[in-house]
Structure formats: structure tokens, C-alpha cells
Amino acid sequence: MSGFFGTSVADIAATWVAAIVTLIVFGSLLGERRAFGWTQHLLAGLATGFLALIALTEVIGPRLVAPIAADPSGRPELWVGLALVASAAAAPWLPRQISVIPVSVAIGALAAFALGGAVIGTLLPQIDAAIVRPGGSAAATIGGALAVVVTGLVLVGFLHGIPRGRVLTAAAGAGRWLLIGGIGGWLGFLILSRLILLVDRVGFLLGDWLGLVP
Amino acid sequence: MTERARRLWRLAPVLLVIALAVAWQVPDVGWLDLASPDAEVAERMTAALDALGEEPRVLVGFDADIGTYAETRPTVRAMIADLLARDARLAFVSLTAEGRALASAELARLDRGEANPARLLDLGFIPGAEAGLVDLTRRIRVSYEGDHAFAREVEATGIGTFDAVLVIGGNDLGPRSWVEQVAPRIGEIPFIAVTPTVLLPEVQPYLGAGSLQAVLGTPRDGAAYRETLALGNLERLTDPIEPRPLPVLLGMLVAVAVLGQALGTRVLGELRAARSREPG
């Protein structure tokens, strides 16, 4: 049981709507596509509406309009941000040299945060943890050595367009198989997550909707 | 494939759903227990929570996603109840839209369950993903009504208020982003996480490296953690019924059978092709 809904009239109505939509989605397993298409449109519409609501009530209103309205000259960075948003929105009508600025800023900032964080927060601590220290357990030593070997082989598997000898070709092949094995394991985890979601939906219909709690 | 077999094959997904529904109704069997017999992971989480001290302030990064939340939900609710039982103050923040929707639903549920509102704070949605996380370490915008001591504290002290960060991870934003963007900027406070199984390969190295103090990353570890709890009156804030292991087992067996069937068909095809290539 999800426990998302209470006992008010609105909650009961929400439970019924959710149950009907779940049944329609299950109905697609029998080939009923039209109603399933409607539910997809409903989901897309709800998601878009929710995103717009969040953007308006939690971002644009309190973080942009309210500070500018309170102190128009005190927050120059918001005006710059507003100008960038306006130039992005008006991109089809502006010269390319101007319209690329907001996109460049967004991509550059994203890459800087992601790359800097990956190096400081992931790469360096992981390298540090993988270093075999004197006095460490044999299991930690073997684990660290295996991690280095697997990482090296997978990285070699990504080498393209350079001359390779027999050893490098074999290492690249092993790296690709290791990568496929990793993706297979990840898909196994994904199946478990999705299966639990399916069981949860069945539980929602039987428990929340029909009240057939075992 | 005959026409009858083809029809049966098309009905297979519906039969699976019916079988899952029947299995969901079957009473729990003693030999099938969801909780992991190895309680090390659960004990690690309990130790991390025990180390937080009196009335800890916990920042809850709630970015679960709809596709995997069914898996983590019982553990997330149990952990929130556990933290409240430890007199914790919880501030919820989301950096994804799905996370925000689920956080709103959980906060509404806590409200219905009459959780003490003075111990809960909704910091809302922060845009910008990684950039938003960095912004969070510099300043936290708080909106509240009336006299909310915890809100005033967060407003005044920012992220320095918190004794720990609890990340409720999902597909879009999980512990990795918090460890990469927040941990290097705020110094030594413990990071703990509840994540779906699909994030386990990503999260495990952080646990090994000490970037995360404790993680509940599988349904079995979550169930083992829930078994250790004694929440008393706050039991009302947990999931009404525990997840049913039998339908999950049945589904996994079907998944393995489908995989085996696909693999077997492929191998048989290869063998037939090889045999037909043999001379004579």
C-alpha cells in the first residue's frame, strides 16, 4: 500500500482516478492502445503543468521577481540573468553571436561544476581509497589491484582510431566484455527496481483501492 | 510457433500480473524473508544515526524518482520516523521536479500523521542541479510562517546548521552529486543515503572510500534496517504494511526464465546454423 492518500473525499477521488489509470495502463498489455495513449498524454500534461507550477512558484517568483521588485538596483546579477533568459527566448530573431551567449554560459557552468566536482569529490577520494597501504588486509590489496586492472582494461576498450598491437587488441576486447558485464549487472538491478514498481502497483490496486489487505 | 502458442504468448504479461496479484494475497511464508540475514549494512546505518547525538539537525536531499521510489519508500518512511524518534529536526530540499513532487507528498503524509511541525522544514525546490547544490552551500532561502525556531536557525546559519545530510537518491540526482558538490565545500559532516538498487554500483565506491557513512541500497538491507527499529508511537509514520516478498520472488523467477528462454533460443539457433554449415 502506498499510503499516499488519506480518507478525505479528495483523497478517495484521487485513489479512484489513480486506480482507473493504472488499469488502463495494464490494459495496454492486452493491446488496448487508444486509452493507453490518453493516459500518456495525461501524464505528459500533468508533468508539464507541475514543472510550470514549480518554475513559477519556487523559482521565477521568489528568486527573480520578488528580489527585483524589492530592490531593483541592489541585485544587478538578476538583471544580467534576466537578459540572458530573454536572449535565449528570443534566439530565433537575434544574431547568432548574441543568442549563443546564454547557451554557452549554461553549458560552460554545467561542465565546470560537473568536472570540478568529479575530480575533487570522486576521482581523488577514489584514487586515495584504491591505494594499497602497508599493513592493509590481503582482501583490500586484491580488491584494489582488481579495480585498477578492470579500470585499465575498460579504458583501453575505449581507445579508437589508434594503431594497436595484438596485446592492446586483446586488452580492448577484454575491456569491452567487462563493460558489457557491468551493463548487464546494472540492467539486473534495474529489473529488480521495475519489478518492485509493478508489484507496488498491483498492491495499490488490491490494497489501497479494493481494500483486500492480506 | 502455432496460433495457440502465439495467443498464449500475448497473454503472458496479463497472466504475470494476475499471478503477482495472487502472490500478493498469499499470507507471508516463514521461509521467505525479505530482510538480509547479514545485518552489517543495517548496523552501519544505525551506528551512523547513533553518532549524531542529541536532537540532530538533518538536511534531507529528497530526489527520489517515480520509477524507483516504490523500492525505497518503506525504508525512507521508516528512516524519517526513526530520525523523528531521535528528536531530529529535518529540513527537506529537492533539486529535481520528481523529487519535489514526492517530497511534497511525503510532507503532506507526515502532516496527516500529525508529525510535530516544529521539527519539519520544507526548503522547497532548488533549480540548477549541480549549480543548485553549490548554491545551497552558500545560502539557504527559507520561507516560513509564524514562529518557527528551526527555520530561523537555518536562515541564520545556512548549511552550517546541519549535523548530517541524508540523501534520498533517484535516477536523476543521487549521492554522487551531493558527495561531489556539497561534501568538499562544507567539511566534515556525515553523509548517509537511501537509494534504489540500480544506484548501488555508483554508490558502493563512495561507501568504500568513506565519502558516505552508510547506505541502504537494496530492499534486503532496507528490510533489515526496518526490523531493528522500535518506533513506538511513531510507527504510524511508517508504511502501513511491509513489502510482500513472494510476488517479488515470483517476478524474478519469471525474469530469469524469460532471460534463459531468450538465451536458449539464441544458442539453439547458433548450434543449428553451425550444424547446417558442416559438410555432408
Interface residues (C-beta under 8 A of the other chain):
Chain A: M1 S2 G3 F4 G6 F26 L29 L30 G31 A47 F50 L51 I54 A55 E58 V59 P62 R63 A109 L110 F113 A114 G117 A118 I120 G121 T122 P125 Q126 D128 A129 G182 G185 W186 F189 L190 I191 L192 S193 R194 L195 I196 L197 L198 V199 D200 R201 V202 G203 L205 L206 G207 L212 V213 P214
Chain B: R10 L11 P13 V14 V17 L20 A21 W24 Q25 V26 P27 G67 T68 A70 E71 R73 R77 A97 R100 A101 A105 R109 R112 G124 F125 P127 A129 E130 A131 V134 R141 S143 R176 S177 V179 E180 Q181 A183 P184 P196 T197 V198 L200 P201 P205 Y206 G208 A209 G210 S211 P219 D239 P240 I241 P243 R244 P247 V248 G251 M252 A255
